[in-house]
């Protein structure tokens, strides 16, 4: 399955919430695997407060933004976007 990513929308969403894609993608993937914030922080060698910031952003972002980020993160596990 190939997921088309609108790069303008992608960057708009990240900028809107002040997030970096590499952190967000990895945090989403690890949360989907059932890890807690402390475990994620240790796994990614991030400060726990950074992980908390990203998780809180995910919890409070608009539904459409969240679904877009979730799909992009999970599809990144399957291969590159076109």
C-alpha positions in Angstrom: 0.0 0.0 0.0 1.4 3.4 -1.0 0.3 6.4 1.0 0.4 9.8 -0.7 1.6 12.5 1.6 0.8 16.2 1.0 4.1 17.7 2.2 2.6 21.1 2.6 -0.1 19.7 4.9 2.5 17.6 6.7 4.7 20.6 7.5 1.7 22.7 8.3 0.5 20.3 11.0 4.0 19.9 12.5 4.5 23.7 12.6 1.1 24.2 14.0 1.9 22.2 17.1 5.6 22.9 17.2 6.7 19.3 16.7 9.5 17.5 14.9 8.5 14.6 12.7 11.3 12.2 13.7 10.3 12.4 17.4 6.6 12.4 16.7 6.8 9.4 14.4 8.8 7.3 16.8 6.6 8.3 19.8 3.4 7.4 17.9 4.8 4.1 16.9 6.0 3.2 20.5 2.7 4.4 22.0 0.9 2.1 19.6 3.1 -0.7 20.8 1.9 0.0 24.4 4.9 1.8 25.8 4.4 4.5 28.5 6.0 7.9 28.4 8.9 6.9 30.6 9.7 3.8 28.6 9.5 5.8 25.4 11.9 8.4 26.8 14.4 5.8 27.7 14.0 4.0 24.4 14.6 7.1 22.3 17.1 8.8 24.7 14.8 11.8 25.1 13.9 13.8 28.2 10.6 12.5 29.7 9.2 16.1 29.5 9.8 16.1 25.7 7.9 12.8 25.4 5.1 14.3 27.6 4.9 17.4 25.4 4.5 15.2 22.3 1.9 12.9 23.8 -0.1 15.9 25.2 0.0 17.5 21.7 -1.4 14.2 20.3 -4.1 14.2 22.9 -5.2 17.8 22.2 -4.7 18.1 18.5 -7.7 18.3 16.1 -9.1 15.0 15.1 -8.2 15.4 11.4 -4.6 16.3 12.3 -4.3 13.4 14.7 -5.6 10.9 12.1 -3.3 12.3 9.5 -0.2 12.0 11.8 -1.3 8.5 12.9 -1.6 7.3 9.3 1.7 8.9 8.2 3.6 7.4 11.2 2.2 3.9 10.8 2.7 3.9 7.1 6.3 5.0 7.6 6.8 1.6 9.1 5.8 0.0 5.8 8.2 2.0 3.6 8.7 5.4 2.0 5.9 7.8 1.1 5.4 8.7 -2.5 
